[in-house]
Amino acid sequence: MATRAATAAFAAHWREATPLDGLAHALDRLDRPGADAVAALVRPVLADAAWVRAVVAALVDAAARDPWFDPPLAPVRSAVQAGLTLHAGRHAAIVLGVGALDRLAAHKRRAGGGSIGFSGCATLIRVLDGGGATLSLWRGGWRDGRPIERCAPIGRQLLHDGDLLALDAGTSFLVDHAQRDIVLLHATIFAGAAPTSCEYDRETLALRATGAASEQASRTQMLTSLLGALGRDDTAAFDAASRSPVAHVRWHAMREWLALDTDAAAARLAGMAVDDPDPEVRALAAAPILAALSANSRFLGDIAVEALVCGDDAPGVYGPPVVMLRQGAGNWFLRANLWPAEEDAVLRASGRRAFFYDLPHDHNFSFFTIGHHGPGYESDYWEIDEPPLGLPGEAVALRSIGRRRLGPGEMLLYRAHRDIHAQRPPAAFSVTLNLVEASGREPWRDQYRFDTERGRIAGLLNVTAIEGLLPLAAHLGGGEGADLLHHLALRHPVARLRFGAVRALAAAADGPDARRAILETAARRDDRYVSASAARALADEPADRRWADNPLGSGA
C-alpha cells in the first residue's frame, strides 16, 4: 500500500516542474494541427532540456526510497534502446532513451543484414549525449500516395551534444558507429503521419513490410472490426472512427459501417467522397463496399462504442487487440482479446507480431480463456516442468503437447511459467474472454519468448518502467544516480533488475577497462542470474569494442 501511495503521489506531481503540461494544453488548442504547427510547439520543450535531469533526479530519489517503486511512465525497450515515455498525447509523444553501446554492437553483429525502418512520422531529436556516434540517413516511406519500393542513403551525420535534429516522415537513420552510449530526447509528431510505417531490407534496400503507424490507429481498426463482427451499427462510434487522422483507418471504419447500416453511413460517405484529404479514400468512397452482417453481442459492443465515441487514446498495457472489461475488487480482471483473421485489413496493416501470432511464449500470470465469438484461433502447445533461470539462449526442456483450436464455448487454463503456446490466425475474426490473475506481482515476473526448434529462451517479453530509468540514472543522475544503481545491483529483489543496474553502471563507466572491471566483479558474485549475465556480457565485450572502435562501423 505504501508503494502504491508513493507511486500515485509521484504520478500526480512529477510534471509540475516540467513544460509538459503547458505543451499538452498548447497542442490541444490547435485547430487543425499539422506536422509543422505541432513541431513548432514541441521544439522549445526539447531545446531547453534542463528539466529532463530534474525528472531523472526525482525518479532516482523515489526508487532509492522503495525497491518496489515502478515509475508511473510507460517504459521503452527495443533491441538497442531503453528509456521512458515522458509525454504521450494525440499529436506528439516524447521519449527519453539511452541507446546502449553493447546493444547497438550486438544488434549490428547478430541481425545479419537487418532492416531500415520508417515510422511514418516526423521527429525532433535533442542529443543529450552523442556518444561519439555517426548516423547514416535514409530516404523512404510514402510518396505520391503509396510506399516507395526502395529506400536510398542520403548522407551521414555526426552527433554532437546539444544538437537538435529535425527529420521529416520520409527520413530515417541508423547508428553506424558509436564510442559510448547515446542519450536522446526524442519527439514523434503524429500529425501528418503517413498511412503506414515501412520496413526495408538492409542489404537489398527493397520494401519488406508495412505496419500500423501508431497503436491508436491499430486500436481504432480493432474496435471497429469488433463492432462489425458483433453487428453493432452505432452511428456515433463509426462517425468518430471515420474521422481518424490516418487515412486507411478512416476507410476501414467506413467499410464496417456500410456493411452494418448503409443508410446511416450514406451522409458521411458522401462527405468523404468530396473532402477527405486522401485522394485514395475519396476514390474509394465513391464506390462503397458492402459486407455481410455479423452476429450481435450487446455487452462487448457497448464497450467498443464507448471507447470510440469517447476517444480512447490509450490502448493500455496489453495493446490494441485487448479490451478491458472489468477490474475485480480482488486479484483478477476480465478482458476480451480480439483475433483478426489472415485476410483481415487490420492484420495486413499492423503485421502478425502485433497480435503475438507465430510467437511461442509463456505467461507470467495464470488465466482461464474461453472462445466467445468466431471459429477461434489455433495454437501449438508445449509444457515445461520448472521455470528457467531466464537467460537469453538458455536451454529449456520443452515438451510438445500438439495443436488445438479454441472453438466457441471451449475453455482452457493457462498456467503461469508452465504452458507455452504459439497462436495462429483464426479462419475468421474471433474473440476470446479471459479471466486473469492480477496479484500485482506480474510486472516483476519474467515472461519469455521461446525458440521451440532449438529448445531455448529467445528473449524477454515484459519490461518495467524502472528498467527504463536505470540507464538514465547512470548517464543523467549524477552521484545520486550512481548510488541508486549500486544499491539496486546488490539489493533489488528481482534478479533482472539487479543485473540491469550492473549493466547501466558498466555502460556509463569511464572507459573499457572500468566497464570490464564492473562486469568481472559481478561475474564473481554469488548470484546465479547476475553472475551468468555478467559472464555473457564479458564474452561479448571484445566484439562490442571492435565495433565501437571502428569509425565506419563495418567491424560488426
C-alpha atoms as one frame of an Amber mdcrd trajectory, in Angstrom:
protein
   0.000   0.000   0.000   2.852   2.398   0.810   4.415   1.770  -2.607   1.123
   2.408  -4.364   0.618   5.630  -2.419   4.138   6.830  -3.208   3.743   5.980
  -6.879   0.374   7.733  -7.021   1.838  10.803  -5.329   4.710  10.887  -7.784
   2.338  10.451 -10.724   0.224  13.380  -9.511   3.068  15.887  -9.230   6.114
  14.991 -11.340   5.023  17.016 -14.378   4.633  20.241 -12.378   8.324  21.131
 -12.697   8.362  20.410 -16.445   6.996  22.223 -19.508   4.946  19.159 -20.480
   1.548  20.295 -19.161   1.947  23.608 -20.944   2.822  21.744 -24.118  -0.229
  19.499 -23.796  -2.558  22.492 -23.357  -0.999  24.310 -26.321  -1.337  21.249
 -28.555  -4.984  20.748 -27.554  -5.754  24.336 -28.586  -4.563  23.790 -32.159
  -7.484  23.949 -34.589  -6.183  21.733 -37.407  -2.795  20.508 -36.166  -0.333
  19.878 -38.971   3.162  18.499 -38.511   4.781  21.948 -38.757   2.424  23.507
 -36.195   2.956  20.673 -33.711   6.725  20.716 -34.215   6.815  24.473 -33.576
   5.309  23.884 -30.113   7.450  20.854 -29.304  10.781  22.348 -30.388  11.213
  24.773 -27.416  10.474  21.952 -24.971  13.355  19.939 -26.412  15.669  22.922
 -26.924  15.903  23.645 -23.182  16.246  20.164 -21.705  17.390  21.104 -18.181
  14.048  19.868 -16.868  14.914  16.340 -18.022  17.678  15.942 -15.449  15.288
  17.128 -12.739  12.821  14.416 -13.726  15.539  11.740 -13.650  16.721  13.020
 -10.243  13.176  12.771  -8.859  12.815   9.236 -10.202  16.161   8.229  -8.744
  15.138   9.616  -5.344  11.799   7.765  -5.403  13.446   4.496  -6.429  16.058
   4.852  -3.667  13.300   5.117  -1.064  11.413   1.978  -2.131  12.779  -1.029
  -4.057   9.275  -1.769  -5.370   8.790   1.707  -6.810   7.996   1.470 -10.525
   7.839   4.835 -12.323   4.301   5.674 -13.488   5.629   6.144 -17.003   5.470
   3.852 -19.997   8.774   2.017 -20.466  10.523   1.985 -23.822  12.588  -1.001
 -24.843  13.902  -2.230 -28.151  16.846  -4.263 -29.317  19.081  -1.206 -28.899
  17.296   1.282 -26.618  15.803   1.583 -23.137  14.073   4.558 -21.578  10.789
   6.149 -20.554   7.906   7.899 -22.289   7.616  11.368 -20.745   4.656  12.577
 -22.800   2.069  10.668 -24.824  -0.678  12.674 -26.481  -2.825  12.724 -29.594
  -0.434  14.944 -31.520   3.024  14.041 -30.208   4.991  11.740 -27.907   8.297
  12.480 -26.156  10.663   9.692 -25.119  13.872   9.905 -23.083  16.076   6.985
 -24.045  19.552   5.519 -23.962  20.937   3.687 -26.982  23.240   1.205 -25.264
  26.637   0.668 -26.863  26.676  -3.073 -26.182  23.152  -3.479 -27.550  23.936
  -1.429 -30.651  27.016  -3.539 -31.279  25.242  -6.831 -30.601  22.324  -5.859
 -32.831  24.672  -4.946 -35.648  26.600  -8.170 -35.124  23.680 -10.598 -34.839
  20.977  -9.117 -37.017  22.648 -10.003 -40.311  21.509  -7.578 -42.960  18.776
  -6.247 -40.702  16.280  -3.633 -41.782  15.739   0.115 -42.096  12.501   1.312
 -40.550  10.431   4.422 -41.298   7.787   5.173 -38.657   5.782   7.389 -40.984
   6.031  10.297 -38.530   8.185  13.411 -38.413  10.619  13.512 -35.488  12.595
  16.023 -33.437  15.667  14.719 -31.599  17.606  16.556 -28.880  21.040  14.994
 -28.375  21.903  14.931 -24.668  24.963  12.712 -25.148  26.002  11.991 -28.718
  28.197   9.068 -27.702  30.634   9.924 -30.491  28.060   8.371 -32.826  27.788
   8.581 -36.587  24.379   8.161 -38.200  23.567   7.171 -41.764  20.470   8.952
 -43.093  17.959   7.277 -45.418  15.032   8.331 -47.603  11.969   6.083 -47.857
   8.397   5.661 -46.620   5.434   7.079 -48.532   5.413   9.246 -51.654   2.610
  10.071 -54.095   0.035   8.055 -52.176   1.981   4.770 -51.891   5.072   3.293
 -50.222   8.386   3.805 -52.024   9.633   0.464 -53.343  13.282   1.050 -52.375
  14.866   3.305 -49.800  18.113   5.171 -50.523  21.022   6.604 -48.499  21.135
  10.407 -48.388  24.151  11.156 -46.196  25.816  10.810 -42.801  25.509  12.817
 -39.592  27.949  13.042 -36.665  26.061  13.518 -33.385  27.213  16.351 -31.114
  25.960  17.016 -27.597  23.212  19.629 -27.732  22.241  19.040 -31.365  18.553
  19.371 -32.227  17.750  17.292 -35.305  14.544  17.589 -37.340  13.633  14.640
 -39.582  10.540  14.545 -41.776   8.340  11.453 -42.143  10.364  10.238 -45.124
  13.733  10.286 -43.353  15.161   7.623 -41.062  18.573   6.843 -39.606  20.804
   4.003 -38.478  23.610   4.195 -35.923  26.644   3.161 -37.953  29.168   3.664
 -35.183  29.348   4.833 -31.559  32.047   5.130 -28.922  29.724   5.018 -25.903
  26.028   5.030 -25.023  23.816   7.603 -26.776  21.260   9.621 -24.757  18.422
  11.203 -26.759  15.261  13.177 -26.037  13.087  12.133 -28.954   9.740  13.633
 -30.040   7.469  11.863 -32.525   4.984  14.112 -34.364   1.795  12.189 -35.176
   0.127  14.965 -37.191   0.566  14.444 -40.899   1.740  10.863 -40.435   1.971
   8.514 -43.398  -0.748   5.834 -43.648   1.645   3.104 -42.502   5.176   2.562
 -41.309   7.592   0.966 -43.799  10.431  -1.517 -43.311  13.183  -2.051 -45.905
  15.733  -4.839 -46.274  19.151  -3.548 -45.243  21.011  -5.409 -47.994  18.685
  -5.035 -50.990  17.024  -1.773 -49.817  13.694  -3.219 -51.073  10.405  -2.683
 -49.227   9.908  -5.667 -46.922   6.804  -4.874 -44.845   4.364  -2.181 -43.794
   2.607  -1.795 -40.461   0.367   0.447 -38.407   1.937   3.857 -37.886   0.594
   4.088 -34.325  -1.044   1.960 -31.658  -4.066   4.271 -31.677  -4.614   3.646
 -35.387  -4.395  -0.105 -34.830  -6.748   0.078 -31.852  -9.356   2.057 -33.767
  -9.277  -0.556 -36.515  -9.617  -3.348 -33.964 -12.610  -1.734 -32.251 -14.434
  -1.005 -35.482 -13.741  -4.603 -36.582 -15.223  -5.744 -33.282 -18.379  -3.675
 -33.843 -18.661  -5.124 -37.322 -18.250  -8.666 -36.034 -20.929  -8.043 -33.386
 -23.354  -6.316 -35.755 -23.311  -3.046 -33.817 -24.351  -0.146 -36.050 -23.839
   2.684 -33.539 -23.643   5.857 -35.630 -21.631   7.990 -33.205 -18.885   5.388
 -32.873 -18.411   4.851 -36.592 -18.667   8.565 -37.351 -15.860   9.229 -34.840
 -13.686   6.446 -36.253 -14.262   7.643 -39.834 -12.615  10.949 -38.834  -9.348
   9.349 -37.705  -6.231  11.287 -38.774  -4.995   8.100 -40.502  -6.431   7.564
 -43.985  -6.634   3.747 -44.060  -8.262   3.753 -40.608 -10.966   6.163 -41.828
 -11.764   3.907 -44.749 -11.705   0.749 -42.656 -14.297   2.323 -40.329 -16.458
   3.314 -43.276 -16.354  -0.204 -44.775 -17.523  -1.705 -41.494 -20.235   0.942
 -41.129 -21.544   0.385 -44.654 -21.772  -3.341 -44.045 -23.945  -2.720 -40.996
 -26.167   0.236 -41.963 -25.801   1.718 -45.430 -28.466   4.369 -44.853 -26.853
   5.706 -41.667 -23.402   5.762 -43.267 -24.513   7.392 -46.535 -24.190  11.040
 -45.467 -20.712  10.602 -44.031 -19.684   8.549 -47.077 -20.764  11.383 -49.372
 -18.708  13.809 -47.318 -15.608  11.594 -47.555 -16.025  11.330 -51.332 -15.897
  15.115 -51.592 -13.500  16.391 -48.958 -11.419  13.589 -47.487  -7.783  14.790
 -47.532  -6.534  11.487 -49.018  -7.205  11.032 -52.760  -7.382   7.234 -52.498
 -10.045   7.431 -49.762 -12.024   9.924 -51.854 -11.948   7.451 -54.745 -12.944
   4.501 -52.578 -15.803   6.461 -51.007 -17.361   6.882 -54.424 -17.789   3.099
 -54.734 -18.905   1.800 -51.313 -18.131  -1.756 -50.273 -20.775  -3.865 -48.626
 -20.065  -6.754 -46.260 -22.138  -9.417 -44.604 -23.715  -8.775 -41.232 -22.100
 -10.440 -38.254 -23.606 -11.803 -35.095 -24.705  -9.348 -32.417 -23.488  -9.348
 -28.818 -24.561  -6.306 -26.817 -22.225  -6.199 -23.836 -18.961  -6.272 -25.745
 -20.268  -3.921 -28.387 -21.250  -1.374 -25.735 -17.638  -1.165 -24.593 -16.339
  -0.733 -28.141 -18.862   2.044 -28.769 -17.885   3.903 -25.611 -14.177   3.650
 -26.437 -14.669   5.030 -29.941 -17.109   7.824 -29.006 -15.066   8.997 -26.025
 -11.811   8.950 -27.957  -9.927   6.159 -26.177  -6.348   7.341 -26.764  -4.662
   4.781 -24.504  -4.613   1.142 -25.640  -3.301   0.172 -22.219  -0.613  -2.230
 -21.171  -1.843  -5.066 -23.410  -2.129  -3.040 -26.627  -4.846  -2.511 -29.251
  -6.070  -6.160 -29.535  -7.300  -6.189 -25.910 -10.499  -4.686 -24.492 -10.521
  -4.412 -20.703 -13.969  -5.378 -19.444 -13.798  -5.266 -15.675 -11.256  -4.941
 -12.886 -12.300  -7.119  -9.991 -12.230  -5.936  -6.406  -9.704  -8.684  -5.657
  -6.779 -10.079  -7.621  -8.408 -10.620 -11.025  -9.669  -8.818 -14.100 -11.746
  -9.706 -17.156 -10.643  -8.846 -20.667 -11.605  -9.624 -24.245  -8.924 -10.493
 -26.804  -9.611  -9.714 -30.457  -8.088 -12.041 -33.062  -8.091 -10.865 -36.693
  -8.018 -13.448 -39.444  -5.278 -13.838 -42.033  -7.104 -11.724 -44.613  -8.411
  -9.010 -42.248  -7.288  -5.486 -43.094  -6.051  -4.784 -39.570  -3.709  -7.804
 -39.665  -2.298  -6.713 -43.018  -1.830  -3.169 -41.715  -0.363  -3.999 -38.293
   1.505  -7.218 -39.042   1.378 -10.575 -37.296   3.699  -9.563 -34.479   1.169
  -7.018 -33.198  -1.105  -9.933 -32.229   1.608 -12.344 -30.991   0.871 -14.697
 -33.883   3.573 -17.332 -34.538   5.417 -16.266 -31.366   5.967 -19.114 -28.875
   5.628 -17.560 -25.401   4.613 -18.284 -21.840   2.700 -16.051 -19.422   3.744
 -14.589 -16.087   0.203 -14.961 -14.742  -2.399 -17.727 -14.836  -5.737 -17.252
 -16.593  -8.813 -19.007 -17.914  -9.815 -18.358 -21.527 -12.989 -19.241 -23.407
 -13.922 -18.975 -27.086 -16.608 -16.278 -27.276 -17.117 -15.357 -30.934 -15.933
 -16.753 -34.251 -14.213 -20.051 -35.046 -11.267 -19.340 -32.709  -7.501 -19.345
 -33.153  -5.293 -22.413 -33.279  -2.228 -22.863 -31.077   0.736 -25.185 -30.885
   1.320 -26.072 -27.216   4.330 -27.026 -25.094   4.890 -27.549 -21.370   7.861
 -27.054 -19.060   8.165 -28.507 -15.564  10.427 -25.912 -13.927  10.756 -22.173
 -14.576  14.145 -21.385 -16.184  16.773 -19.061 -14.784  15.809 -16.656 -17.560
  18.933 -16.018 -19.621  18.518 -15.451 -23.370  19.701 -18.609 -25.118  19.226
 -20.753 -22.003  18.283 -24.366 -22.777  14.759 -25.334 -21.705  13.190 -28.821
 -21.676  10.093 -28.213 -23.818   7.511 -30.995 -24.072   5.244 -30.756 -27.135
   1.504 -31.175 -26.459   0.276 -30.720 -30.039  -2.033 -28.292 -31.844  -5.567
 -27.329 -30.820  -8.227 -24.825 -31.882 -10.042 -22.881 -29.159 -13.576 -23.129
 -30.522 -16.738 -21.375 -29.327 -17.576 -22.308 -25.745 -14.306 -24.194 -25.161
 -12.287 -23.282 -22.060  -8.603 -23.647 -21.208  -6.430 -22.873 -18.187  -3.065
 -21.321 -18.934  -0.637 -21.850 -16.058   1.954 -19.197 -15.286   5.509 -20.240
 -16.263   4.309 -23.728 -17.288   2.290 -23.512 -20.516   3.789 -22.208 -23.760
   1.844 -21.627 -26.950   2.197 -20.126 -30.421  -1.084 -18.835 -31.839  -2.172
 -18.876 -35.483  -4.744 -16.527 -37.019  -8.302 -17.896 -36.930 -10.242 -18.638
 -40.066 -12.380 -15.558 -39.300 -12.321 -12.654 -36.838 -12.653 -14.165 -33.365
 -12.960 -13.079 -29.744 -11.870 -14.814 -26.546 -12.694 -13.814 -22.979 -10.006
 -14.125 -20.312 -10.341 -14.263 -16.531  -6.849 -13.212 -15.448  -4.903 -13.411
 -12.203  -3.750  -9.919 -11.130  -1.746 -10.152  -7.922   0.267  -7.016  -8.662
   3.484  -9.025  -8.926   3.190  -9.706 -12.658   5.477  -6.848 -13.860   8.311
  -8.299 -11.777   7.864 -11.853 -13.062   9.636 -12.693 -16.304   7.695 -13.568
 -19.445   9.661 -15.242 -22.238   9.532 -15.938 -25.928  10.985 -19.292 -26.948
  12.891 -20.835 -29.827  10.979 -24.114 -29.857  13.112 -25.676 -32.599  16.277
 -25.307 -30.542  14.593 -25.619 -27.127  15.882 -22.311 -25.803  14.750 -18.965
 -24.427  14.773 -16.474 -27.287  14.247 -13.349 -25.176  12.317 -11.485 -22.516
   8.899 -10.020 -23.356   7.957  -7.883 -20.360   9.652  -4.751 -19.079   9.041
  -2.342 -16.206   9.448   1.407 -16.254  12.198   1.169 -13.632  14.274  -0.675
 -16.243  13.984   2.381 -18.459  15.202   4.524 -15.570  18.402   2.527 -14.937
  20.460   3.772 -17.939  19.048   7.271 -17.469  20.171   7.264 -13.833  23.641
   6.160 -14.936  24.052   8.896 -17.537  21.990  11.766 -16.138  21.530  11.034
 -12.419  24.931  12.142 -11.167  26.211  10.796  -7.867  22.722  10.044  -6.579
  22.007   8.005  -9.691  25.206   6.009  -9.249  24.374   5.392  -5.579  20.934
   4.108  -6.550  22.381   1.740  -9.132  24.957   0.327  -6.701  22.143  -0.251
  -4.195  19.822  -1.907  -6.715  22.630  -4.068  -8.112  23.060  -5.653  -4.684
  19.640  -5.408  -3.048  16.763  -5.385  -5.522  14.527  -8.462  -5.026  14.256
  -9.093  -8.806  17.284 -10.669 -10.496  16.917  -8.964 -13.869  16.771  -5.585
 -12.114  19.966  -6.385 -10.218  21.814  -7.116 -13.444  20.117  -4.179 -15.173
  21.731  -1.914 -12.576  25.120  -3.603 -13.110  24.781  -3.192 -16.865  23.893
   0.501 -16.524  26.902   1.136 -14.270  29.204  -0.660 -16.705  27.824   1.189
 -19.727  28.432   4.567 -18.089  31.902   3.640 -16.808  34.893   5.778 -17.785
  36.446   3.631 -20.493  36.526  -0.047 -21.422  38.819  -1.068 -18.547  36.454
   0.352 -15.950  33.499  -1.231 -17.721  35.180  -4.625 -17.734  36.113  -4.345
 -14.053  32.471  -3.802 -13.098  31.355  -6.818 -15.125  34.153  -9.015 -13.741
  33.140  -8.149 -10.184  29.522  -9.007 -10.976  30.552 -12.297 -12.624  32.143
 -13.410  -9.335  29.036 -12.734  -7.231  27.070 -15.476  -5.520  24.016 -14.603
  -7.586  23.270 -17.063 -10.402  21.421 -14.699 -12.730  23.734 -11.724 -12.231
  26.947 -13.749 -12.471  25.792 -15.624 -15.586  24.575 -12.417 -17.256  27.816
 -10.610 -16.453  29.865 -13.512 -17.801  27.888 -13.365 -21.035  28.426  -9.604
 -21.305  32.168 -10.132 -20.788  32.208 -12.734 -23.552  30.605 -10.211 -25.913
  32.950  -7.396 -24.874  35.702  -7.935 -27.477  33.230  -7.862 -30.369  31.477
  -4.829 -28.869  34.792  -2.975 -28.660  35.768  -3.871 -32.238  32.509  -2.332
 -33.410  32.893   0.748 -31.203  36.494   1.331 -32.239  35.754   1.106 -35.970
  34.897   4.627 -37.195  32.934   3.234 -40.160  31.016   0.671 -38.128  31.915
  -2.130 -40.526  33.537  -4.415 -37.997  30.258  -5.947 -36.870
